[in-house]
Amino acid sequence: MALLITDECINCDVCEPECPNGAITQGEEIYVIDPDLCTECVGHYEESQCVEVCPVDCIPLDPNRPETKDELMAKYEILTK
C-alpha cells in the first residue's frame, strides 16, 4: 500500500527529505504523498523512512491503495530505471 499523510500533520518538514522517491511534497495545507511514487521505501530501506521520523504518527497505510510487497518492488524497479 502507498502511505498517506493525515490532517494531523504539523508541517514539521522532517518527512519530505527522507523520501528516496520524492513522493512527499508540500500540499496546500499539509504535506502529501504521491501514491504513484510511494513504495513504502521498498527497495531502499527496511522501514518507511517518513514513518520513522514523523513526530506525530500521522502517516498510515492508504487503505484505498492496497499493494503487495511484490507490487511495491515492481514500482521501485520502474522508478529507479
Phi, psi and omega in degrees: 000146170286162176263165175217156178254126182275173181288002173281355179303135179254013179055045183280349175074009182276337184281320187306309182289345181279342185284116182288345181257358183067029183279344184258128178221163177285123176270193180295321182241321181223173175292151179229156178245127175281111184295339178284344178253344183281124175244013186057026181070009175301132182095338179252309186221164176286328182237154176292117186295322179296321179294320181298322185265347184294121182281347182244006176054055183243025182234082178272176172291144179276111182294344179273357182230062180293127178218139177278168176300323178295319178294321177295321178294321177296319177296317177303314181297322177293316183292334184256010178295000000 
